[in-house]
Amino acid sequence: MTTKPQPPAIPPADPGLAAHEHVYRTLRLRIMYGEMEPGTALTLRGIGKEFGVSMTPAREAVRRLAAEGALMLSASGRVSTPDLGPERIEELATIRALLEPELSSRALPRPHMALIERLRAINPRIGEHIAKRMRALYTARDRSDMQKHHRMIISALAAGDEPGLRLAIRTDVTQGLKMLVG
């Protein structure tokens, strides 16, 4: 029997942070890290209650997230996370497969060994984090070696291997997005 992952507790608000900014940042992180499934319906009242804020900060956070494309706001006022259909996933895969290898190759002359060592230290923790948080995307997937492509990226960075870096980045992007439709 599997249990549905629960959203993380709301982090305490920074006293110097406006209420709408706290709501915005927390919701944005939940969406970015897959803690809210595509098509999840939200209400301003529900957001306000969850965060202990009035409708105004909830509305402002939703407005900003909708402007960024992280939330969908219908003409009737319905708020939801975007539904990732096959066409949208294909569009994202194409854009990322073009941009990310190019950007990584431009950054290639700049990484120093301290950064590479930091990446090597972080990479194994990714699987642990996913397992602990039960990220919805990975719950039904084989998680035996999700960091393989990351290791290839780090190795290419360390070797200054631009073609290898481009290939590793493109492979990581396409394999990751295949998980969404597979």
Secondary structure by P-SEA (a helix, b strand, c coil): ccccccccccccccccccaaaaaaaaaaaaaaaccccccbbbbaaaaaaaacccaaaaaaaaaaaaaacccccccccccccccccaaaaaaaaaaaaacaaaaaaaacccccaaaaaaaaaaccaaaaaaaaacccccccccccccaaaaaaaaaaaaaccaaaaaaaaaaaaaaaaaaacc
